[in-house]
Amino acid sequence: MKNTLRFLVLLAALAFIGIQQLLAQTPSTGQPVATNTPTQFSLQQAIDYALKNKSTLQATRINEQIAVARVGEIRSAGLPQVNVSAAITDNLKLQKSLVDFGAFAGGPGTLNGTTLTQEQLARVQRGETVTLSPAYTPLPATGPQPLAFGLQYAGNAAASASQMLFNGSYLLGLKAAKVYEQLSVKQTQQSEIDVVEQVSKAYYSTLVARERLELLSRNVQRLDTLLYQTTQTYKEGFVEKLDVDRLQVQVNNLKIEQQNAARLIDLSVALLKFQMGLDQRQPVELTDRLDEAVVEAERGSLINLSDAFNYGNRIEYSVLETQRDLAVLDIRNRRSGYLPTLNLVAAYGFTGSDSRFGGLMEFRGPNSRSEAGFINQNWFGFGNVGLQLNIPVFDGFRKKYSIEQGKLALEQVNKGFTTLQQSIDLQRAQTTTTLQNTLSVLGNQKANLELATNVARVAKIKFQEGVGSNLEVITAETDLRQAQTNYYSALYDALVAKVDYGKAAGTLGRR
């Protein structure tokens, strides 16, 4: 007993140490540790990083592992099932039953012997056979008496095994589990597409914001130069103080806009890191160029909506197909309830009893003898093997209505195909139109930007040559900044439309 207790204490200590080691090896976060060295990312590299490190995707992939474990759980039902059980019972108060002992008696009372008559005695002396009639003492009628069966202490130990030989639901369950595993994989792919969309938009947003900040910096530098030249001209008396003040206001406004743009870049980068699952403390460098993304968007806008489209390219359609397969298997599984089931069963064990607990624990077998030499066995073995056949006959039409429910559920899924196809067609039309419109707007805004840039350049030259006014320069600079703002807004809209179009066409996230 002491050794057993020591073993249990040791086992508990080892388990506690193992848990502490496991917790010590588990990082506080699942993302890589940040470094001071900037990490370069192209759009595809950012997407690949997000697909590997995004915590929401990692949680979704766990569903795939759960589905695999579910398949193993269902498969295990077809393997042999073995159980071992043991029990000890203290019958503090034995259950009693009424027994009519008169039904087991040999006569109406106690046998008192018999008396030979003279005639019977003479016949016996002649060697003849004489039949004697016994005399009984009348037995008073007592009725049934209570009797306790068994002893105070009882125990049993047994091992049982069963093997499924036929079960229609089991075979269908295996197929359904495999399909469910495929569904979990497709749901993970659907989540991956969402991550690709989010990372792409955040990446393009950062690229646009950074290019706009660079342009603002050049604008500030250009206006600073112009302000310096105008100030020197004012000191020489060739321009008014009002001209210098107007340019100073423009420079101040532009610097404020530059500061705001820098802060917006910080937010854009933080959003990109979040979508990637990257540590916010890790500096990054984006290597893709906006002009390449625009060329790719223009190539996508040339797609004709009348071209044949494979709805299977959309992951939502593929998920719905898998759900339909599950619905079909569910109906077959409900119908299999009409089939019989057959199992092979076997058991082997021992039962024992004794009036003392210590006697019960002596485990006396068939070779045990008492001090007087009598057999005093108190444990007896038993064993059996057999087949269990279960044939469903009538269940009050429960399976009938269950099958009807399954058919209606399948019909709902089939109706979903029509709705999904119409939704996909609408999304393709909308995203294609939006992409074409945004690219058209981008082209116009680019032309406007070039015109505004040229106007601002000419206005500056005219002012420096003394043939133009300061007000003309300020107006041109204001129009240039507005053109720049419109251009980068149109550029971002075009890139977002490109991502939305790729998702609608089922090409987003595919290589």
C-alpha positions as CSV (number, residue, x, y, z in Angstrom):
1,M,0.0,0.0,0.0
2,K,2.8,2.4,0.8
3,N,4.6,1.6,-2.4
4,T,1.4,2.3,-4.4
5,L,1.0,5.6,-2.6
6,R,4.6,6.6,-3.4
7,F,4.1,5.6,-7.0
8,L,1.0,7.8,-7.3
9,V,2.8,10.8,-5.7
10,L,5.8,10.4,-8.1
11,L,3.4,10.2,-11.1
12,A,1.7,13.4,-10.0
13,A,5.0,15.2,-9.6
14,L,6.2,14.1,-13.0
15,A,3.0,15.2,-14.6
16,F,3.3,18.7,-12.9
17,I,6.9,19.0,-14.1
18,G,5.9,18.1,-17.7
19,I,3.1,20.7,-17.8
20,Q,5.5,23.4,-16.5
21,Q,8.1,22.5,-19.1
22,L,5.4,22.6,-21.8
23,L,4.2,26.0,-20.7
24,A,7.8,27.2,-20.5
25,Q,8.4,26.2,-24.1
26,T,5.2,27.9,-25.4
27,P,5.9,31.5,-26.5
28,S,3.6,34.3,-25.4
29,T,2.7,35.0,-29.0
30,G,2.8,32.9,-32.1
31,Q,4.6,35.6,-34.2
32,P,8.4,35.8,-34.8
33,V,10.4,38.0,-32.6
34,A,11.0,41.6,-33.9
35,T,14.5,42.7,-35.0
36,N,16.0,46.2,-35.7
37,T,16.8,45.2,-39.3
38,P,14.1,46.2,-41.8
39,T,12.5,43.3,-43.6
40,Q,11.8,43.7,-47.3
41,F,8.5,42.5,-48.6
42,S,7.1,42.3,-52.1
43,L,3.3,41.9,-52.3
44,Q,3.6,38.2,-52.8
45,Q,6.1,37.9,-50.0
46,A,3.8,39.8,-47.7
47,I,0.9,37.4,-48.7
48,D,3.0,34.3,-48.1
49,Y,4.1,35.6,-44.7
50,A,0.5,36.3,-43.8
51,L,-0.7,32.9,-44.9
52,K,1.9,31.4,-42.6
53,N,1.8,33.6,-39.6
54,K,-1.7,35.1,-39.4
55,S,-3.2,33.9,-36.1
56,T,-6.7,33.7,-37.4
57,L,-5.5,31.4,-40.2
58,Q,-3.6,29.3,-37.8
59,A,-6.8,28.9,-35.7
60,T,-8.7,28.0,-38.9
61,R,-6.2,25.3,-39.8
62,I,-6.7,23.7,-36.4
63,N,-10.2,22.9,-37.7
64,E,-8.5,20.7,-40.3
65,Q,-6.7,18.8,-37.6
66,I,-10.0,18.5,-35.7
67,A,-11.6,17.0,-38.9
68,V,-8.8,14.5,-39.2
69,A,-9.2,13.5,-35.6
70,R,-13.0,13.2,-36.2
71,V,-12.3,10.7,-39.1
72,G,-10.1,8.7,-36.7
73,E,-12.9,8.7,-34.1
74,I,-15.5,7.4,-36.5
75,R,-13.1,4.8,-37.9
76,S,-12.4,3.5,-34.3
77,A,-16.0,2.4,-34.0
78,G,-15.3,-0.4,-36.5
79,L,-12.3,-1.7,-34.5
80,P,-12.6,-4.2,-31.7
81,Q,-13.9,-2.7,-28.5
82,V,-12.4,-4.2,-25.3
83,N,-13.3,-3.2,-21.8
84,V,-12.2,-4.4,-18.4
85,S,-14.3,-3.9,-15.3
86,A,-14.1,-4.8,-11.6
87,A,-16.3,-4.1,-8.6
88,I,-16.6,-4.9,-4.9
89,T,-19.9,-4.6,-3.1
90,D,-20.7,-4.4,0.6
91,N,-24.3,-5.6,1.0
92,L,-25.0,-3.8,4.2
93,K,-28.6,-5.2,4.1
94,L,-29.1,-8.2,2.0
95,Q,-32.2,-8.2,-0.2
96,K,-34.8,-10.8,0.9
97,S,-37.4,-12.8,-1.1
98,L,-40.4,-14.7,0.1
99,V,-40.1,-18.5,-0.3
100,D,-42.8,-21.1,0.4
101,F,-40.9,-23.9,2.0
102,G,-44.0,-26.1,2.1
103,A,-43.6,-26.5,-1.6
104,F,-40.3,-28.2,-1.1
105,A,-41.3,-30.5,1.8
106,G,-41.6,-34.3,1.4
107,G,-45.0,-34.6,3.0
108,P,-47.5,-32.9,5.2
109,G,-45.3,-33.1,8.3
110,T,-42.5,-34.8,10.2
111,L,-42.1,-38.5,9.5
112,N,-42.9,-40.5,12.7
113,G,-42.5,-44.0,11.4
114,T,-45.2,-46.7,10.9
115,T,-46.7,-49.7,12.8
116,L,-46.9,-53.2,11.3
117,T,-50.2,-55.1,11.7
118,Q,-50.3,-58.8,12.5
119,E,-51.2,-59.6,8.9
120,Q,-48.3,-57.6,7.5
121,L,-46.0,-59.2,10.0
122,A,-47.1,-62.6,9.0
123,R,-46.6,-61.8,5.3
124,V,-43.1,-60.5,6.0
125,Q,-42.3,-63.8,7.8
126,R,-43.5,-65.7,4.8
127,G,-41.0,-63.7,2.7
128,E,-43.6,-61.5,0.9
129,T,-43.2,-57.9,0.1
130,V,-45.1,-55.5,2.2
131,T,-45.7,-51.8,1.3
132,L,-45.7,-49.6,4.4
133,S,-47.7,-46.4,4.7
134,P,-45.6,-43.8,6.6
135,A,-47.2,-41.7,9.4
136,Y,-46.5,-38.0,9.5
137,T,-46.9,-35.4,12.3
138,P,-49.2,-32.7,11.0
139,L,-47.2,-29.6,9.9
140,P,-48.7,-26.3,10.8
141,A,-49.3,-24.0,7.8
142,T,-46.8,-21.1,8.1
143,G,-47.0,-19.6,4.5
144,P,-44.0,-18.1,2.6
145,Q,-41.0,-17.2,4.6
146,P,-38.4,-14.4,3.9
147,L,-35.0,-15.7,2.8
148,A,-31.8,-13.6,1.9
149,F,-29.8,-14.9,-1.0
150,G,-26.0,-14.2,-1.2
151,L,-23.5,-13.0,1.3
152,Q,-22.6,-9.6,2.6
153,Y,-19.5,-9.1,0.4
154,A,-19.5,-9.7,-3.3
155,G,-17.0,-8.9,-6.1
156,N,-16.6,-9.4,-9.8
157,A,-13.9,-8.8,-12.4
158,A,-14.5,-9.3,-16.1
159,A,-13.2,-8.5,-19.6
160,S,-15.7,-7.9,-22.5
161,A,-15.1,-7.5,-26.2
162,S,-17.2,-6.7,-29.1
163,Q,-16.6,-6.4,-32.9
164,M,-18.9,-4.7,-35.3
165,L,-19.7,-7.1,-38.2
166,F,-22.3,-5.0,-40.1
167,N,-23.6,-1.5,-39.6
168,G,-24.7,0.5,-42.6
169,S,-24.4,3.8,-40.7
170,Y,-20.8,3.1,-40.0
171,L,-19.7,2.8,-43.6
172,L,-21.6,6.0,-44.5
173,G,-20.2,7.7,-41.5
174,L,-16.6,7.1,-42.8
175,K,-17.5,8.6,-46.2
176,A,-19.2,11.6,-44.5
177,A,-16.1,12.1,-42.3
178,K,-13.9,12.2,-45.3
179,V,-16.1,14.8,-47.0
180,Y,-16.2,16.8,-43.8
181,E,-12.4,16.8,-43.8
182,Q,-12.5,18.2,-47.4
183,L,-15.0,20.9,-46.2
184,S,-12.6,22.0,-43.5
185,V,-9.8,22.3,-46.0
186,K,-12.0,24.4,-48.3
187,Q,-13.1,26.6,-45.5
188,T,-9.4,27.2,-44.7
189,Q,-8.9,28.2,-48.4
190,Q,-11.8,30.6,-48.1
191,S,-10.1,32.2,-45.1
192,E,-6.8,32.4,-46.9
193,I,-8.5,34.3,-49.8
194,D,-9.9,36.8,-47.3
195,V,-6.4,37.3,-45.9
196,V,-4.9,37.8,-49.4
197,E,-7.6,40.4,-50.0
198,Q,-6.9,42.3,-46.8
199,V,-3.1,42.2,-47.2
200,S,-3.2,43.3,-50.8
201,K,-5.4,46.3,-50.0
202,A,-3.2,47.3,-47.0
203,Y,-0.1,46.9,-49.1
204,Y,-1.4,49.0,-52.0
205,S,-2.6,51.6,-49.5
206,T,0.9,51.9,-48.0
207,L,2.5,52.2,-51.4
208,V,0.1,55.0,-52.5
209,A,0.6,56.8,-49.2
210,R,4.4,56.6,-49.4
211,E,4.5,57.8,-53.0
212,R,2.2,60.7,-52.2
213,L,4.4,61.6,-49.2
214,E,7.5,61.7,-51.5
215,L,5.6,63.9,-53.9
216,L,4.6,66.2,-51.0
217,S,8.2,66.4,-49.9
218,R,9.2,67.5,-53.4
219,N,6.4,70.1,-53.4
220,V,7.6,71.5,-50.1
221,Q,11.2,71.6,-51.3
222,R,10.0,73.4,-54.5
223,L,7.9,75.9,-52.6
224,D,10.7,76.5,-50.1
225,T,13.0,77.4,-52.9
226,L,10.4,79.7,-54.4
227,L,9.7,81.3,-51.0
228,Y,13.4,81.9,-50.5
229,Q,13.8,83.5,-54.0
230,T,10.7,85.6,-53.5
231,T,12.0,86.8,-50.1
232,Q,15.3,87.9,-51.6
233,T,13.4,89.7,-54.4
234,Y,11.3,91.4,-51.7
235,K,14.4,92.6,-50.0
236,E,15.5,94.1,-53.2
237,G,12.2,95.9,-53.5
238,F,10.9,94.2,-56.6
239,V,7.8,92.4,-55.0
240,E,5.4,93.3,-52.2
241,K,5.4,91.8,-48.7
242,L,1.9,90.4,-49.6
243,D,3.5,88.1,-52.2
244,V,5.9,86.7,-49.6
245,D,3.1,86.2,-47.1
246,R,1.0,84.3,-49.6
247,L,3.8,81.9,-50.4
248,Q,4.5,81.5,-46.7
249,V,0.9,80.4,-46.1
250,Q,1.1,77.9,-48.9
251,V,4.4,76.5,-47.5
252,N,2.9,76.2,-44.0
253,N,-0.2,74.4,-45.3
254,L,1.8,72.1,-47.4
255,K,4.1,71.2,-44.5
256,I,1.0,70.5,-42.3
257,E,-0.3,68.2,-45.1
258,Q,3.1,66.6,-45.2
259,Q,3.0,65.8,-41.5
260,N,-0.5,64.4,-41.7
261,A,0.5,62.2,-44.6
262,A,3.5,60.9,-42.6
263,R,1.2,60.0,-39.7
264,L,-1.2,58.3,-42.1
265,I,1.7,56.2,-43.5
266,D,2.4,55.0,-39.9
267,L,-1.2,53.9,-39.6
268,S,-1.1,52.2,-43.0
269,V,2.1,50.3,-42.1
270,A,0.6,49.3,-38.8
271,L,-2.5,48.0,-40.6
272,L,-0.4,46.1,-43.1
273,K,1.6,44.5,-40.2
274,F,-1.6,43.5,-38.5
275,Q,-3.0,41.9,-41.6
276,M,0.2,40.0,-42.1
277,G,0.5,38.9,-38.5
278,L,3.8,40.7,-38.2
279,D,5.1,42.3,-35.0
280,Q,4.3,46.0,-34.9
281,R,7.9,46.7,-33.7
282,Q,9.4,45.1,-36.8
283,P,10.4,47.7,-39.5
284,V,9.5,46.8,-43.0
285,E,10.4,47.9,-46.6
286,L,8.0,47.5,-49.5
287,T,9.7,46.6,-52.8
288,D,6.8,46.5,-55.3
289,R,6.1,49.4,-57.6
290,L,2.8,51.0,-58.2
291,D,3.2,51.2,-62.0
292,E,3.5,47.4,-62.2
293,A,0.3,47.0,-60.2
294,V,-1.6,49.5,-62.5
295,V,-0.4,47.6,-65.6
296,E,-1.7,44.4,-64.1
297,A,-5.0,46.0,-63.3
298,E,-5.3,47.3,-66.9
299,R,-4.7,43.8,-68.2
300,G,-7.6,42.5,-66.0
301,S,-10.0,45.1,-67.3
302,L,-9.7,43.7,-70.8
303,I,-11.6,40.5,-69.7
304,N,-14.9,40.1,-71.5
305,L,-17.9,39.2,-69.3
306,S,-19.4,37.1,-72.1
307,D,-16.5,34.7,-71.9
308,A,-17.2,31.3,-70.3
309,F,-16.8,31.4,-66.5
310,N,-16.2,28.4,-64.3
311,Y,-18.1,28.9,-61.1
312,G,-15.9,26.2,-59.5
313,N,-13.1,28.8,-59.5
314,R,-15.0,30.5,-56.6
315,I,-14.3,28.9,-53.3
316,E,-17.8,29.6,-52.1
317,Y,-19.2,27.5,-54.9
318,S,-16.7,24.6,-54.1
319,V,-17.8,24.8,-50.4
320,L,-21.4,24.6,-51.4
321,E,-20.7,21.5,-53.6
322,T,-19.1,19.8,-50.6
323,Q,-22.1,20.8,-48.4
324,R,-24.3,19.2,-51.0
325,D,-22.3,15.9,-50.9
326,L,-22.7,15.9,-47.1
327,A,-26.4,16.4,-47.4
328,V,-26.7,13.4,-49.8
329,L,-24.7,11.2,-47.4
330,D,-26.9,12.4,-44.6
331,I,-30.0,11.1,-46.4
332,R,-28.3,7.8,-47.1
333,N,-27.3,7.5,-43.4
334,R,-30.9,8.1,-42.3
335,R,-32.1,5.4,-44.7
336,S,-29.5,3.0,-43.3
337,G,-31.4,3.0,-40.1
338,Y,-33.8,0.4,-41.7
339,L,-30.9,-2.0,-42.0
340,P,-30.1,-4.6,-39.3
341,T,-26.9,-4.5,-37.3
342,L,-24.7,-7.4,-36.3
343,N,-22.1,-7.6,-33.6
344,L,-19.8,-10.3,-32.2
345,V,-19.6,-10.2,-28.4
346,A,-17.6,-12.1,-25.9
347,A,-16.9,-11.9,-22.1
348,Y,-14.8,-13.6,-19.6
349,G,-14.5,-13.0,-15.8
350,F,-14.9,-14.1,-12.2
351,T,-17.5,-13.5,-9.5
352,G,-17.0,-14.1,-5.8
353,S,-18.7,-13.6,-2.4
354,D,-18.0,-14.1,1.2
355,S,-19.4,-13.2,4.6
356,R,-16.2,-11.4,5.5
357,F,-14.3,-8.8,3.5
358,G,-11.0,-10.4,4.3
359,G,-12.4,-13.8,3.1
360,L,-13.5,-12.2,-0.2
361,M,-10.0,-10.9,-0.8
362,E,-8.5,-14.3,-0.2
363,F,-9.6,-15.3,-3.8
364,R,-10.1,-19.0,-3.0
365,G,-10.2,-21.1,-6.1
366,P,-11.4,-24.6,-6.9
367,N,-8.4,-26.2,-5.2
368,S,-9.0,-24.4,-1.9
369,R,-9.9,-26.6,1.1
370,S,-11.1,-25.8,4.6
371,E,-9.4,-27.1,7.7
372,A,-11.9,-30.0,7.7
373,G,-10.9,-30.8,4.1
374,F,-14.1,-29.5,2.5
375,I,-14.0,-27.4,-0.7
376,N,-14.5,-23.7,0.3
377,Q,-14.1,-22.0,-3.1
378,N,-15.6,-18.4,-3.1
379,W,-14.6,-17.2,-6.6
380,F,-16.0,-18.7,-9.8
381,G,-15.2,-18.1,-13.4
382,F,-17.6,-17.5,-16.3
383,G,-17.3,-16.9,-20.0
384,N,-19.5,-16.4,-23.1
385,V,-19.4,-15.6,-26.8
386,G,-22.2,-14.8,-29.1
387,L,-23.8,-12.7,-31.8
388,Q,-26.1,-9.8,-31.4
389,L,-28.5,-9.1,-34.2
390,N,-30.7,-6.0,-34.0
391,I,-33.5,-5.8,-36.6
392,P,-35.5,-2.5,-36.6
393,V,-39.2,-3.3,-37.0
394,F,-41.3,-0.2,-36.2
395,D,-40.3,3.1,-34.7
396,G,-43.4,5.1,-35.1
397,F,-42.4,6.5,-38.5
398,R,-39.4,8.3,-36.8
399,K,-37.0,7.4,-39.6
400,K,-39.5,8.3,-42.3
401,Y,-39.8,11.8,-41.1
402,S,-36.1,12.0,-40.5
403,I,-35.5,11.1,-44.1
404,E,-37.9,13.8,-45.2
405,Q,-36.0,16.4,-43.2
406,G,-32.8,15.3,-44.9
407,K,-34.4,15.6,-48.4
408,L,-35.6,19.1,-47.6
409,A,-32.2,20.1,-46.3
410,L,-30.7,18.8,-49.6
411,E,-33.3,20.8,-51.6
412,Q,-32.2,24.0,-49.6
413,V,-28.6,23.4,-50.6
414,N,-29.5,22.9,-54.3
415,K,-31.5,26.2,-54.2
416,G,-28.4,27.8,-52.9
417,F,-26.5,27.1,-56.2
418,T,-28.9,29.3,-58.2
419,T,-28.6,32.1,-55.7
420,L,-24.8,31.8,-55.5
421,Q,-24.5,31.8,-59.4
422,Q,-26.6,34.9,-59.7
423,S,-24.6,36.6,-56.9
424,I,-21.3,35.7,-58.6
425,D,-22.5,37.0,-62.0
426,L,-23.5,40.2,-60.3
427,Q,-20.2,40.5,-58.5
428,R,-18.3,40.0,-61.7
429,A,-20.3,42.6,-63.5
430,Q,-20.0,45.1,-60.7
431,T,-16.2,44.6,-60.1
432,T,-15.5,44.6,-63.9
433,T,-17.4,47.9,-64.3
434,T,-15.8,49.4,-61.3
435,L,-12.3,48.4,-62.4
436,Q,-12.9,49.9,-65.9
437,N,-14.4,53.1,-64.5
438,T,-11.6,53.6,-61.9
439,L,-8.9,52.9,-64.6
440,S,-10.6,55.5,-66.8
441,V,-10.7,58.0,-64.0
442,L,-7.1,57.2,-63.2
443,G,-6.1,58.0,-66.8
444,N,-7.9,61.3,-66.7
445,Q,-6.5,62.2,-63.3
446,K,-3.0,61.3,-64.6
447,A,-3.5,63.6,-67.6
448,N,-4.8,66.4,-65.3
449,L,-1.8,65.9,-63.0
450,E,0.6,66.4,-65.9
451,L,-1.3,69.5,-67.0
452,A,-1.3,71.0,-63.5
453,T,2.4,70.2,-63.2
454,N,3.2,72.0,-66.4
455,V,1.0,75.0,-65.5
456,A,2.7,75.3,-62.1
457,R,6.1,75.1,-63.8
458,V,5.2,77.8,-66.3
459,A,3.7,80.0,-63.6
460,K,6.8,79.8,-61.6
461,I,9.0,80.7,-64.6
462,K,6.8,83.6,-65.4
463,F,6.9,84.9,-61.8
464,Q,10.7,84.5,-61.7
465,E,11.0,86.4,-65.0
466,G,8.8,89.2,-63.7
467,V,6.0,88.7,-66.2
468,G,3.7,86.7,-63.9
469,S,2.0,87.4,-60.6
470,N,2.5,85.8,-57.3
471,L,-1.2,85.1,-57.2
472,E,-0.9,83.1,-60.4
473,V,1.8,80.9,-58.8
474,I,-0.2,80.3,-55.7
475,T,-3.3,79.3,-57.8
476,A,-1.3,77.0,-59.9
477,E,0.3,75.3,-56.8
478,T,-3.2,74.9,-55.3
479,D,-4.5,73.3,-58.5
480,L,-1.4,71.0,-58.6
481,R,-1.9,69.8,-55.0
482,Q,-5.6,69.1,-55.8
483,A,-4.6,67.2,-59.0
484,Q,-2.1,65.2,-57.0
485,T,-4.7,64.4,-54.4
486,N,-7.2,63.3,-57.0
487,Y,-4.6,61.2,-58.8
488,Y,-3.5,59.2,-55.8
489,S,-7.1,58.8,-54.7
490,A,-8.0,57.4,-58.2
491,L,-4.8,55.2,-58.1
492,Y,-5.9,53.7,-54.8
493,D,-9.4,53.1,-56.0
494,A,-8.1,51.4,-59.1
495,L,-5.9,49.1,-57.1
496,V,-8.7,48.2,-54.7
497,A,-11.0,47.5,-57.7
498,K,-8.3,45.2,-59.1
499,V,-8.3,43.2,-55.9
500,D,-12.1,43.0,-55.8
501,Y,-12.2,41.9,-59.4
502,G,-9.6,39.2,-58.7
503,K,-11.7,37.9,-55.8
504,A,-14.9,38.0,-57.9
505,A,-13.2,36.1,-60.8
506,G,-11.8,33.5,-58.4
507,T,-8.2,34.3,-59.3
508,L,-7.2,36.1,-56.1
509,G,-4.7,34.0,-54.1
510,R,-4.1,31.6,-57.0
511,R,-0.7,31.2,-58.6
